[in-house]
Amino acid sequence: MKIRKAICLLSALVVLSCGVNRYKLYQRLPEQDKELFDRSKQFMTDRQQERFLLLLKSEARAKFIEGLHIQDRLSKFPQYVQEAIMAGRIVPGMSVEAMLLSWGRPHEIDRRDVDGVPTECWFYSRREQDGRSVDKRVYILRGQVTEVE
């Protein structure tokens, strides 16, 4: 059993070192696992997404997602914030933590101190449902989202 696990780990490392084609890995998933991935991917790092896609069985993928404790992470936010996170939206009143769960890390952050008050502007490039790429700015005052444009 240990040898089998070592071989699986070694083959996963070889695939990772050669560059994972996530699209191909995703396409080979059963439909139910694609849905699980789509619902959960925003809660995973790039490395976790790759690990999920490299798992060989649906049961292992489900267990992997359980281990992320998504509901526990969401439960600390008000209902409207939970709904926004699950929909991949950012809304005023969100904390930085909630924003990271919804959209992940921005490509740029502008931090300033205005009259002793920490303010930030986070810059994202987002793909719209129609496939267009748009730039978004998220304004943060005292750790809370105030505006999205």
FITI-544541 format. One record per residue: y, z, x of N, C-alpha, C in turn; residue number from 1. Coordinates in pm, 1 decimal. Each point is the difference from the previous one (the first is absolute). Layout:
N
rec n_py->Y&n_pz->Z&n_px->X&ca_py->Y&ca_pz->Z&ca_px->X&c_py->Y&c_pz->Z&c_px->X&seq->NUM
...
//
This chain:
149
rec n_py->-119.3&n_pz->0.0&n_px->82.2&ca_py->119.3&ca_pz->0.0&ca_px->-82.2&c_py->126.2&c_pz->0.0&c_px->87.0&seq->1
rec n_py->-0.3&n_pz->78.9&n_px->109.1&ca_py->115.9&ca_pz->3.9&ca_px->88.5&c_py->22.0&c_pz->-135.4&c_px->66.9&seq->2
rec n_py->-108.2&n_pz->-66.6&n_px->35.7&ca_py->11.1&ca_pz->-131.3&ca_px->64.1&c_py->60.7&c_pz->-100.0&c_px->-97.5&seq->3
rec n_py->-42.2&n_pz->7.5&n_px->-125.6&ca_py->51.3&ca_pz->-91.5&ca_px->-102.3&c_py->150.6&c_pz->19.8&c_px->-19.6&seq->4
rec n_py->43.0&n_pz->126.8&n_px->-6.3&ca_py->142.7&ca_pz->29.0&ca_px->-14.3&c_py->77.1&c_pz->-48.7&c_px->121.3&seq->5
rec n_py->-56.3&n_pz->18.6&n_px->118.2&ca_py->66.3&ca_pz->-44.1&ca_px->122.8&c_py->15.2&c_pz->-151.8&c_px->1.9&seq->6
rec n_py->-103.6&n_pz->-70.8&n_px->-45.8&ca_py->7.2&ca_pz->-145.9&ca_px->-4.3&c_py->106.6&c_pz->-45.4&c_px->-98.8&seq->7
rec n_py->5.6&n_pz->64.1&n_px->-116.7&ca_py->102.6&ca_pz->-34.9&ca_px->-99.9&c_py->139.3&c_pz->25.7&c_px->55.2&seq->8
rec n_py->16.6&n_pz->114.9&n_px->65.9&ca_py->130.1&ca_pz->33.5&ca_px->56.9&c_py->37.9&c_pz->-99.6&c_px->108.8&seq->9
rec n_py->-95.0&n_pz->-33.1&n_px->86.3&ca_py->25.5&ca_pz->-95.1&ca_px->106.9&c_py->36.5&c_pz->-137.6&c_px->-55.0&seq->10
rec n_py->-72.4&n_pz->-45.2&n_px->-101.2&ca_py->31.3&ca_pz->-131.3&ca_px->-58.0&c_py->136.9&c_pz->1.9&c_px->-67.5&seq->11
rec n_py->35.3&n_pz->111.3&n_px->-63.6&ca_py->132.7&ca_pz->11.8&ca_px->-61.4&c_py->108.2&c_pz->-5.2&c_px->106.9&seq->12
rec n_py->-23.3&n_pz->67.0&n_px->112.8&ca_py->98.2&ca_pz->-1.9&ca_px->108.5&c_py->15.2&c_pz->-139.3&c_px->58.9&seq->13
rec n_py->-109.1&n_pz->-72.4&n_px->11.3&ca_py->6.1&ca_pz->-137.4&ca_px->51.3&c_py->82.8&c_pz->-86.1&c_px->-94.6&seq->14
rec n_py->-25.1&n_pz->13.7&n_px->-129.4&ca_py->76.0&ca_pz->-77.5&ca_px->-98.1&c_py->147.7&c_pz->35.9&c_px->7.4&seq->15
rec n_py->30.5&n_pz->130.6&n_px->10.7&ca_py->139.4&ca_pz->42.3&ca_px->7.6&c_py->67.6&c_pz->-52.6&c_px->125.7&seq->16
rec n_py->-71.4&n_pz->3.1&n_px->111.2&ca_py->60.8&ca_pz->-45.4&ca_px->124.4&c_py->21.5&c_pz->-151.3&c_px->-0.2&seq->17
rec n_py->-78.0&n_pz->-72.4&n_px->-75.0&ca_py->15.2&ca_pz->-145.7&ca_px->-9.0&c_py->105.1&c_pz->-39.1&c_px->-102.6&seq->18
rec n_py->50.3&n_pz->95.4&n_px->-71.0&ca_py->97.3&ca_pz->-28.8&ca_px->-103.9&c_py->-69.2&c_pz->-21.1&c_px->-132.9&seq->19
rec n_py->28.1&n_pz->87.5&n_px->-93.0&ca_py->-65.6&ca_pz->-5.0&ca_px->-129.4&c_py->70.5&c_pz->-101.1&c_px->-88.8&seq->20
rec n_py->-77.4&n_pz->-84.7&n_px->-62.1&ca_py->54.8&ca_pz->-89.6&ca_px->-100.0&c_py->-19.3&c_pz->71.2&c_px->-134.3&seq->21
rec n_py->102.8&n_pz->76.0&n_px->-38.1&ca_py->-10.0&ca_pz->81.7&ca_px->-121.7&c_py->-28.0&c_pz->-85.1&c_px->-122.9&seq->22
rec n_py->58.5&n_pz->-116.4&n_px->-4.2&ca_py->-19.7&ca_pz->-85.5&ca_px->-116.8&c_py->-147.6&c_pz->-34.0&c_px->-17.5&seq->23
rec n_py->-64.9&n_pz->-38.9&n_px->107.5&ca_py->-142.5&ca_pz->-34.0&ca_px->-8.0&c_py->-83.1&c_pz->121.6&c_px->-38.5&seq->24
rec n_py->32.3&n_pz->115.3&n_px->59.4&ca_py->-73.2&ca_pz->122.1&ca_px->-34.3&c_py->20.4&c_pz->36.0&c_px->-146.9&seq->25
rec n_py->122.8&n_pz->-14.8&n_px->-45.7&ca_py->31.8&ca_pz->30.0&ca_px->-140.2&c_py->-77.1&c_pz->-94.7&c_px->-92.5&seq->26
rec n_py->-3.3&n_pz->-126.9&n_px->33.2&ca_py->-66.4&ca_pz->-99.2&ca_px->-84.8&c_py->-149.5&c_pz->25.4&c_px->-14.7&seq->27
rec n_py->-61.9&n_pz->61.4&n_px->96.0&ca_py->-144.1&ca_pz->26.1&ca_px->-8.2&c_py->-32.8&c_pz->123.3&c_px->-84.4&seq->28
rec n_py->101.6&n_pz->76.4&n_px->-38.6&ca_py->-23.0&ca_pz->120.2&ca_px->-79.8&c_py->-43.2&c_pz->-35.5&c_px->-141.8&seq->29
rec n_py->-85.2&n_pz->84.7&n_px->-59.9&ca_py->-27.1&ca_pz->-16.1&ca_px->-143.0&c_py->129.6&c_pz->23.3&c_px->-78.5&seq->30
rec n_py->7.9&n_pz->-56.6&n_px->-117.4&ca_py->123.1&ca_pz->7.8&ca_px->-80.1&c_py->47.0&c_pz->144.0&c_px->-21.0&seq->31
rec n_py->-92.1&n_pz->92.1&n_px->-28.5&ca_py->38.6&ca_pz->140.1&ca_px->-23.8&c_py->60.7&c_pz->63.0&c_px->125.6&seq->32
rec n_py->-46.6&n_pz->-40.1&n_px->117.2&ca_py->54.5&ca_pz->54.1&ca_px->124.7&c_py->135.5&c_pz->-61.8&c_px->32.1&seq->33
rec n_py->20.8&n_pz->-125.5&n_px->-40.9&ca_py->132.6&ca_pz->-60.3&ca_px->15.2&c_py->101.0&c_pz->77.4&c_px->-83.1&seq->34
rec n_py->-37.1&n_pz->33.9&n_px->-123.4&ca_py->88.6&ca_pz->76.7&ca_px->-87.2&c_py->29.2&c_pz->137.3&c_px->59.9&seq->35
rec n_py->-102.0&n_pz->65.2&n_px->53.6&ca_py->17.6&ca_pz->130.7&ca_px->63.5&c_py->95.5&c_pz->-11.6&c_px->118.2&seq->36
rec n_py->-17.3&n_pz->-101.9&n_px->80.8&ca_py->88.2&ca_pz->-22.7&ca_px->114.7&c_py->142.9&c_pz->-24.2&c_px->-47.4&seq->37
rec n_py->16.9&n_pz->-85.9&n_px->-99.6&ca_py->134.2&ca_pz->-32.6&ca_px->-49.8&c_py->71.9&c_pz->122.9&c_px->-55.0&seq->38
rec n_py->-73.5&n_pz->88.3&n_px->-68.3&ca_py->60.2&ca_pz->122.1&ca_px->-55.1&c_py->33.3&c_pz->102.0&c_px->107.0&seq->39
rec n_py->-67.0&n_pz->-7.4&n_px->114.3&ca_py->9.3&ca_pz->105.7&ca_px->100.4&c_py->68.8&c_pz->-40.1&c_px->129.2&seq->40
rec n_py->22.7&n_pz->-128.7&n_px->23.0&ca_py->45.9&ca_pz->-45.5&ca_px->131.6&c_py->133.8&c_pz->59.4&c_px->42.2&seq->41
rec n_py->86.9&n_pz->28.5&n_px->-94.3&ca_py->130.2&ca_pz->55.0&ca_px->37.0&c_py->-10.9&c_pz->142.1&c_px->54.6&seq->42
rec n_py->-113.8&n_pz->64.3&n_px->-21.6&ca_py->-20.5&ca_pz->135.6&ca_px->48.9&c_py->-72.3&c_pz->2.6&c_px->134.3&seq->43
rec n_py->-27.9&n_pz->-119.4&n_px->53.6&ca_py->-73.8&ca_pz->-10.0&ca_px->125.4&c_py->86.5&c_pz->-61.0&c_px->109.9&seq->44
rec n_py->-23.2&n_pz->45.1&n_px->121.3&ca_py->60.7&ca_pz->-64.7&ca_px->115.5&c_py->-71.7&c_pz->-132.8&c_px->22.8&seq->45
rec n_py->54.1&n_pz->-81.7&n_px->88.5&ca_py->-66.3&ca_pz->-126.8&ca_px->33.7&c_py->-140.7&c_pz->25.8&c_px->52.3&seq->46
rec n_py->-12.6&n_pz->98.9&n_px->84.7&ca_py->-131.3&ca_pz->31.6&ca_px->57.5&c_py->-97.9&c_pz->46.2&c_px->-108.7&seq->47
rec n_py->47.5&n_pz->80.4&n_px->-95.4&ca_py->-86.9&ca_pz->44.0&ca_px->-110.0&c_py->-40.7&c_pz->-118.2&c_px->-87.6&seq->48
rec n_py->92.4&n_pz->-93.1&n_px->-23.8&ca_py->-35.3&ca_pz->-118.1&ca_px->-77.9&c_py->-110.5&c_pz->-78.7&c_px->69.2&seq->49
rec n_py->12.0&n_pz->-15.1&n_px->129.2&ca_py->-103.1&ca_pz->-72.0&ca_px->75.0&c_py->-133.7&c_pz->73.9&c_px->-6.7&seq->50
rec n_py->4.6&n_pz->132.2&n_px->14.5&ca_py->-124.0&ca_pz->77.6&ca_px->-8.5&c_py->-65.3&c_pz->-17.8&c_px->-136.1&seq->51
rec n_py->80.3&n_pz->5.3&n_px->-106.5&ca_py->-52.4&ca_pz->-20.3&ca_px->-135.2&c_py->-68.2&c_pz->-136.2&c_px->-9.5&seq->52
rec n_py->68.4&n_pz->-103.9&n_px->46.0&ca_py->-51.6&ca_pz->-136.2&ca_px->-11.4&c_py->-125.8&c_pz->-21.9&c_px->83.3&seq->53
rec n_py->-17.1&n_pz->77.8&n_px->105.6&ca_py->-117.7&ca_pz->-14.1&ca_px->85.7&c_py->-121.4&c_pz->76.4&c_px->-50.9&seq->54
rec n_py->21.5&n_pz->89.5&n_px->-97.1&ca_py->-114.2&ca_pz->73.9&ca_px->-54.8&c_py->-93.4&c_pz->-96.5&c_px->-71.2&seq->55
rec n_py->-130.4&n_pz->27.5&n_px->8.2&ca_py->-98.6&ca_pz->-95.8&ca_px->-49.2&c_py->-42.8&c_pz->21.6&c_px->-144.3&seq->56
rec n_py->21.2&n_pz->119.7&n_px->-55.2&ca_py->-49.4&ca_pz->29.1&ca_px->-135.0&c_py->111.3&c_pz->52.5&c_px->-89.7&seq->57
rec n_py->-12.3&n_pz->-30.2&n_px->-128.8&ca_py->97.8&ca_pz->46.2&ca_px->-98.4&c_py->8.7&c_pz->151.4&c_px->-4.0&seq->58
rec n_py->-115.0&n_pz->66.7&n_px->12.1&ca_py->-1.5&ca_pz->145.9&ca_px->-4.0&c_py->81.3&c_pz->57.5&c_px->116.1&seq->59
rec n_py->-12.6&n_pz->-60.2&n_px->116.3&ca_py->74.5&ca_pz->46.5&ca_px->117.1&c_py->149.6&c_pz->-23.4&c_px->-19.7&seq->60
rec n_py->35.2&n_pz->-112.2&n_px->-62.3&ca_py->141.4&ca_pz->-28.5&ca_px->-25.4&c_py->58.0&c_pz->100.0&c_px->-100.2&seq->61
rec n_py->-75.4&n_pz->30.2&n_px->-105.0&ca_py->46.9&ca_pz->96.5&ca_px->-100.1&c_py->17.8&c_pz->137.6&c_px->63.6&seq->62
rec n_py->-92.8&n_pz->39.2&n_px->83.4&ca_py->9.0&ca_pz->130.3&ca_px->67.6&c_py->120.1&c_pz->3.1&c_px->94.5&seq->63
rec n_py->23.8&n_pz->-111.2&n_px->67.6&ca_py->114.8&ca_pz->-9.8&ca_px->89.7&c_py->130.2&c_pz->23.3&c_px->-77.5&seq->64
rec n_py->12.8&n_pz->-64.2&n_px->-116.0&ca_py->120.6&ca_pz->15.4&ca_px->-82.2&c_py->11.5&c_pz->143.3&c_px->-52.4&seq->65
rec n_py->-111.0&n_pz->59.1&n_px->-40.5&ca_py->3.1&ca_pz->140.5&ca_px->-43.4&c_py->56.2&c_pz->88.4&c_px->110.1&seq->66
rec n_py->-36.6&n_pz->-30.1&n_px->123.5&ca_py->46.3&ca_pz->79.0&ca_px->113.6&c_py->149.3&c_pz->-9.2&c_px->26.0&seq->67
rec n_py->66.0&n_pz->-96.8&n_px->-60.3&ca_py->145.0&ca_pz->-12.3&ca_px->14.9&c_py->76.2&c_pz->99.3&c_px->-87.6&seq->68
rec n_py->-67.8&n_pz->57.5&n_px->-98.9&ca_py->59.4&ca_pz->100.9&ca_px->-90.2&c_py->128.9&c_pz->-51.5&c_px->-64.8&seq->69
rec n_py->-7.0&n_pz->-120.6&n_px->-52.2&ca_py->118.4&ca_pz->-63.7&ca_px->-57.3&c_py->58.3&c_pz->81.5&c_px->-115.3&seq->70
rec n_py->-84.6&n_pz->46.1&n_px->-91.1&ca_py->51.8&ca_pz->77.4&ca_px->-114.0&c_py->67.3&c_pz->129.0&c_px->45.5&seq->71
rec n_py->-55.4&n_pz->64.4&n_px->101.7&ca_py->63.3&ca_pz->121.1&ca_px->53.7&c_py->136.9&c_pz->-32.1&c_px->57.5&seq->72
rec n_py->9.6&n_pz->-112.0&n_px->69.4&ca_py->126.9&ca_pz->-40.4&ca_px->59.9&c_py->103.2&c_pz->-33.7&c_px->-106.7&seq->73
rec n_py->-45.1&n_pz->-61.2&n_px->-108.7&ca_py->92.2&ca_pz->-37.7&ca_px->-107.9&c_py->43.3&c_pz->118.2&c_px->-85.4&seq->74
rec n_py->-88.8&n_pz->97.1&n_px->-15.8&ca_py->23.4&ca_pz->108.9&ca_px->-95.4&c_py->123.7&c_pz->83.0&c_px->29.6&seq->75
rec n_py->49.8&n_pz->-4.7&n_px->121.8&ca_py->118.0&ca_pz->80.1&ca_px->32.4&c_py->131.2&c_pz->-64.5&c_px->-45.2&seq->76
rec n_py->-8.9&n_pz->-122.4&n_px->-54.7&ca_py->119.4&ca_pz->-70.6&ca_px->-44.5&c_py->9.7&c_pz->2.4&c_px->-151.9&seq->77
rec n_py->123.6&n_pz->-9.8&n_px->-54.2&ca_py->15.2&ca_pz->-11.5&ca_px->-145.0&c_py->-69.4&c_pz->-126.6&c_px->-50.9&seq->78
rec n_py->-32.5&n_pz->-1.4&n_px->-127.2&ca_py->-74.9&ca_pz->-111.5&ca_px->-59.5&c_py->67.5&c_pz->-135.2&c_px->21.2&seq->79
rec n_py->133.0&n_pz->-6.8&n_px->-17.2&ca_py->67.4&ca_pz->-129.9&ca_px->15.6&c_py->-10.1&c_pz->-51.0&c_px->144.1&seq->80
rec n_py->-3.3&n_pz->90.9&n_px->97.3&ca_py->-14.8&ca_pz->-39.7&ca_px->139.5&c_py->-143.6&c_pz->-45.9&c_px->25.3&seq->81
rec n_py->-97.6&n_pz->70.6&n_px->-56.4&ca_py->-140.3&ca_pz->-40.7&ca_px->13.4&c_py->-19.2&c_pz->-142.2&c_px->-54.1&seq->82
rec n_py->57.7&n_pz->-24.8&n_px->-116.2&ca_py->-12.7&ca_pz->-133.7&ca_px->-61.0&c_py->65.1&c_pz->-107.1&c_px->86.3&seq->83
rec n_py->115.1&n_pz->31.8&n_px->58.0&ca_py->69.0&ca_pz->-95.3&ca_px->86.8&c_py->-83.1&c_pz->-28.0&c_px->125.6&seq->84
rec n_py->-56.4&n_pz->103.9&n_px->58.2&ca_py->-82.9&ca_pz->-18.0&ca_px->119.0&c_py->-118.2&c_pz->-90.5&c_px->-32.1&seq->85
rec n_py->-69.4&n_pz->28.5&n_px->-109.2&ca_py->-117.4&ca_pz->-79.5&ca_px->-35.9&c_py->37.5&c_pz->-144.9&c_px->-30.8&seq->86
rec n_py->121.7&n_pz->-22.7&n_px->-47.5&ca_py->45.8&ca_pz->-135.9&ca_px->-30.5&c_py->62.7&c_pz->-67.1&c_px->122.5&seq->87
rec n_py->11.1&n_pz->73.0&n_px->111.2&ca_py->60.0&ca_pz->-57.4&ca_px->120.2&c_py->149.8&c_pz->-19.3&c_px->-12.5&seq->88
rec n_py->65.5&n_pz->93.6&n_px->-70.7&ca_py->145.1&ca_pz->-7.7&ca_px->-17.2&c_py->65.5&c_pz->119.9&c_px->67.7&seq->89
rec n_py->129.0&n_pz->-12.6&n_px->27.7&ca_py->80.2&ca_pz->111.7&ca_px->48.4&c_py->108.8&c_pz->23.3&c_px->-103.3&seq->90
rec n_py->18.0&n_pz->127.0&n_px->-37.0&ca_py->98.4&ca_pz->35.0&ca_px->-102.0&c_py->88.3&c_pz->113.5&c_px->51.3&seq->91
rec n_py->124.4&n_pz->5.3&n_px->-49.3&ca_py->87.8&ca_pz->110.7&ca_px->38.3&c_py->-65.6&c_pz->134.9&c_px->-31.0&seq->92
rec n_py->23.1&n_pz->94.6&n_px->90.0&ca_py->-57.9&ca_pz->132.6&ca_px->-15.7&c_py->-127.4&c_pz->20.4&c_px->79.6&seq->93
rec n_py->-59.4&n_pz->-109.0&n_px->48.4&ca_py->-121.1&ca_pz->10.7&ca_px->81.5&c_py->33.1&c_pz->67.5&c_px->132.7&seq->94
rec n_py->-95.8&n_pz->73.3&n_px->51.5&ca_py->11.9&ca_pz->53.8&ca_px->134.3&c_py->-41.9&c_pz->-108.1&c_px->99.4&seq->95
rec n_py->29.0&n_pz->24.2&n_px->125.7&ca_py->-41.6&ca_pz->-93.5&ca_px->104.6&c_py->-152.3&c_pz->-11.7&c_px->2.0&seq->96
rec n_py->-69.5&n_pz->111.8&n_px->-17.4&ca_py->-146.5&ca_pz->-3.0&ca_px->-1.5&c_py->-52.9&c_pz->-91.0&c_px->-110.7&seq->97
rec n_py->58.1&n_pz->10.6&n_px->-118.8&ca_py->-42.0&ca_pz->-84.5&ca_px->-112.2&c_py->30.8&c_pz->-146.5&c_px->29.5&seq->98
rec n_py->114.9&n_pz->-24.4&n_px->60.7&ca_py->37.9&ca_pz->-136.1&ca_px->33.4&c_py->-98.6&c_pz->-60.9&c_px->99.6&seq->99
rec n_py->-42.7&n_pz->78.3&n_px->97.6&ca_py->-97.5&ca_pz->-48.1&ca_px->97.8&c_py->-132.6&c_pz->-33.4&c_px->-67.8&seq->100
rec n_py->-39.6&n_pz->79.6&n_px->-98.7&ca_py->-123.3&ca_pz->-28.9&ca_px->-72.7&c_py->12.8&c_pz->-128.0&c_px->-81.1&seq->101
rec n_py->120.0&n_pz->-27.9&n_px->-47.4&ca_py->20.3&ca_pz->-117.4&ca_px->-83.5&c_py->12.5&c_pz->-128.5&c_px->82.1&seq->102
rec n_py->85.5&n_pz->0.1&n_px->101.4&ca_py->27.5&ca_pz->-122.2&ca_px->74.9&c_py->-38.9&c_pz->6.8&c_px->147.4&seq->103
rec n_py->-36.8&n_pz->115.0&n_px->48.9&ca_py->-32.8&ca_pz->11.0&ca_px->142.1&c_py->124.5&c_pz->8.7&c_px->86.1&seq->104
rec n_py->-18.8&n_pz->-20.2&n_px->128.4&ca_py->110.6&ca_pz->9.3&ca_px->95.0&c_py->89.1&c_pz->-123.9&c_px->-7.7&seq->105
rec n_py->130.3&n_pz->20.2&n_px->12.5&ca_py->92.2&ca_pz->-114.8&ca_px->1.3&c_py->-1.3&c_pz->-66.1&c_px->137.8&seq->106
rec n_py->58.6&n_pz->-118.7&n_px->8.1&ca_py->9.7&ca_pz->-65.0&ca_px->131.1&c_py->120.5&c_pz->49.7&c_px->77.8&seq->107
rec n_py->92.7&n_pz->69.1&n_px->-68.9&ca_py->117.8&ca_pz->54.0&ca_px->68.5&c_py->54.9&c_pz->116.3&c_px->-80.4&seq->108
rec n_py->55.8&n_pz->98.4&n_px->71.4&ca_py->66.3&ca_pz->114.7&ca_px->-63.8&c_py->134.4&c_pz->19.6&c_px->67.5&seq->109
rec n_py->104.2&n_pz->10.3&n_px->-80.9&ca_py->134.5&ca_pz->29.9&ca_px->49.8&c_py->31.4&c_pz->143.5&c_px->-43.1&seq->110
rec n_py->10.2&n_pz->90.1&n_px->97.8&ca_py->28.7&ca_pz->141.4&ca_px->-28.8&c_py->143.9&c_pz->30.8&c_px->39.0&seq->111
rec n_py->67.8&n_pz->72.2&n_px->-88.3&ca_py->138.3&ca_pz->39.0&ca_px->26.9&c_py->23.3&c_pz->141.2&c_px->-51.5&seq->112
rec n_py->104.9&n_pz->58.3&n_px->53.5&ca_py->42.9&ca_pz->130.9&ca_px->-45.9&c_py->140.9&c_pz->-18.0&c_px->-55.3&seq->113
rec n_py->13.4&n_pz->11.3&n_px->-132.3&ca_py->128.9&ca_pz->-20.4&ca_px->-64.2&c_py->52.4&c_pz->135.1&c_px->-44.5&seq->114
rec n_py->102.8&n_pz->47.8&n_px->68.5&ca_py->60.0&ca_pz->130.8&ca_px->-28.7&c_py->-106.0&c_pz->110.0&c_px->-2.0&seq->115
rec n_py->-92.0&n_pz->-4.8&n_px->94.8&ca_py->-102.7&ca_pz->103.6&ca_px->10.5&c_py->-118.0&c_pz->-18.4&c_px->-94.1&seq->116
rec n_py->-1.1&n_pz->-110.1&n_px->-74.4&ca_py->-109.7&ca_pz->-27.1&ca_px->-93.7&c_py->-84.7&c_pz->-114.2&c_px->55.9&seq->117
rec n_py->-130.2&n_pz->25.6&n_px->20.8&ca_py->-85.3&ca_pz->-106.9&ca_px->52.7&c_py->-23.6&c_pz->-108.9&c_px->-104.8&seq->118
rec n_py->31.3&n_pz->-122.9&n_px->38.3&ca_py->-23.7&ca_pz->-114.9&ca_px->-87.8&c_py->-81.5&c_pz->-102.7&c_px->76.7&seq->119
rec n_py->-78.3&n_pz->-77.8&n_px->-72.8&ca_py->-83.4&ca_pz->-102.6&ca_px->61.6&c_py->-1.1&c_pz->-123.2&c_px->-88.3&seq->120
rec n_py->-21.0&n_pz->-113.2&n_px->65.0&ca_py->-24.9&ca_pz->-124.7&ca_px->-71.2&c_py->-126.3&c_pz->-58.6&c_px->61.4&seq->121
rec n_py->-102.2&n_pz->-19.6&n_px->-83.5&ca_py->-127.0&ca_pz->-55.6&ca_px->45.4&c_py->-4.8&c_pz->-146.0&c_px->-42.5&seq->122
rec n_py->-38.9&n_pz->-86.8&n_px->91.8&ca_py->-4.5&ca_pz->-144.2&ca_px->-23.7&c_py->-144.9&c_pz->-46.9&c_px->-9.6&seq->123
rec n_py->-28.6&n_pz->-71.1&n_px->-107.3&ca_py->-133.4&ca_pz->-54.9&ca_px->-23.9&c_py->9.3&c_pz->-149.3&c_px->-24.9&seq->124
rec n_py->-102.5&n_pz->-71.5&n_px->38.1&ca_py->-20.5&ca_pz->-138.4&ca_px->-45.2&c_py->-119.9&c_pz->6.8&c_px->-93.2&seq->125
rec n_py->21.3&n_pz->-37.2&n_px->-124.0&ca_py->-104.3&ca_pz->12.3&ca_px->-102.4&c_py->-34.2&c_pz->-136.7&c_px->-54.9&seq->126
rec n_py->-124.1&n_pz->-16.5&n_px->-36.1&ca_py->-43.2&ca_pz->-123.9&ca_px->-64.0&c_py->-0.3&c_pz->24.7&c_px->-150.9&seq->127
rec n_py->73.7&n_pz->-82.5&n_px->-70.2&ca_py->5.6&ca_pz->8.6&ca_px->-146.0&c_py->-127.2&c_pz->-59.7&c_px->-60.0&seq->128
rec n_py->-22.3&n_pz->23.2&n_px->-129.2&ca_py->-119.8&ca_pz->-52.9&ca_px->-65.4&c_py->-6.2&c_pz->-152.0&c_px->1.6&seq->129
rec n_py->115.2&n_pz->-64.5&n_px->4.0&ca_py->1.3&ca_pz->-146.4&ca_px->3.8&c_py->-17.8&c_pz->-54.6&c_px->142.2&seq->130
rec n_py->-20.3&n_pz->91.0&n_px->97.5&ca_py->-25.3&ca_pz->-41.1&ca_px->137.1&c_py->122.9&c_pz->-4.1&c_px->89.3&seq->131
rec n_py->118.8&n_pz->11.9&n_px->-60.5&ca_py->123.2&ca_pz->0.1&ca_px->79.6&c_py->8.7&c_pz->126.9&c_px->84.1&seq->132
rec n_py->56.3&n_pz->-12.0&n_px->118.3&ca_py->26.5&ca_pz->115.8&ca_px->84.3&c_py->145.5&c_pz->40.9&c_px->-21.1&seq->133
rec n_py->22.4&n_pz->126.3&n_px->-30.3&ca_py->135.9&ca_pz->49.8&ca_px->-21.7&c_py->22.9&c_pz->123.4&c_px->85.6&seq->134
rec n_py->124.6&n_pz->16.6&n_px->41.8&ca_py->37.2&ca_pz->118.4&ca_px->75.7&c_py->48.6&c_pz->106.7&c_px->-96.8&seq->135
rec n_py->-45.9&n_pz->122.6&n_px->23.1&ca_py->38.3&ca_pz->113.2&ca_px->-85.0&c_py->59.8&c_pz->108.6&c_px->87.5&seq->136
rec n_py->96.4&n_pz->70.6&n_px->-55.3&ca_py->59.6&ca_pz->116.6&ca_px->65.3&c_py->-22.5&c_pz->119.8&c_px->-90.4&seq->137
rec n_py->-39.2&n_pz->109.8&n_px->62.0&ca_py->-18.7&ca_pz->124.8&ca_px->-73.2&c_py->93.4&c_pz->102.6&c_px->62.3&seq->138
rec n_py->88.7&n_pz->54.8&n_px->-81.2&ca_py->96.7&ca_pz->98.6&ca_px->47.7&c_py->-52.1&c_pz->140.3&c_px->-29.4&seq->139
rec n_py->11.8&n_pz->85.6&n_px->100.3&ca_py->-55.5&ca_pz->135.6&ca_px->-8.6&c_py->108.6&c_pz->99.4&c_px->36.6&seq->140
rec n_py->16.1&n_pz->100.1&n_px->-82.4&ca_py->96.6&ca_pz->106.9&ca_px->23.6&c_py->-75.6&c_pz->132.6&c_px->-8.3&seq->141
rec n_py->7.4&n_pz->78.6&n_px->106.9&ca_py->-69.2&ca_pz->130.0&ca_px->5.0&c_py->-148.2&c_pz->-11.5&c_px->-33.6&seq->142
rec n_py->-64.2&n_pz->-105.4&n_px->48.4&ca_py->-143.7&ca_pz->-16.9&ca_px->-17.6&c_py->-44.0&c_pz->-52.3&c_px->-135.7&seq->143
rec n_py->94.9&n_pz->-43.0&n_px->-83.7&ca_py->-32.9&ca_pz->-52.4&ca_px->-132.9&c_py->56.7&c_pz->-141.0&c_px->-15.5&seq->144
rec n_py->-79.8&n_pz->-87.4&n_px->-61.7&ca_py->46.8&ca_pz->-135.9&ca_px->-27.2&c_py->113.7&c_pz->6.8&c_px->-102.0&seq->145
rec n_py->110.5&n_pz->-67.3&n_px->33.5&ca_py->112.4&ca_pz->-4.8&ca_px->-93.6&c_py->17.0&c_pz->-139.1&c_px->-61.9&seq->146
rec n_py->-42.4&n_pz->-102.9&n_px->76.5&ca_py->21.7&ca_pz->-136.7&ca_px->-49.7&c_py->-95.7&c_pz->-95.9&c_px->70.9&seq->147
rec n_py->-40.9&n_pz->-102.5&n_px->-73.6&ca_py->-80.6&ca_pz->-108.6&ca_px->56.0&c_py->70.7&c_pz->-128.9&c_px->-33.3&seq->148
rec n_py->25.1&n_pz->-82.8&n_px->101.6&ca_py->65.1&ca_pz->-130.7&ca_px->-26.9&c_py->-68.0&c_pz->-109.4&c_px->77.5&seq->149
//
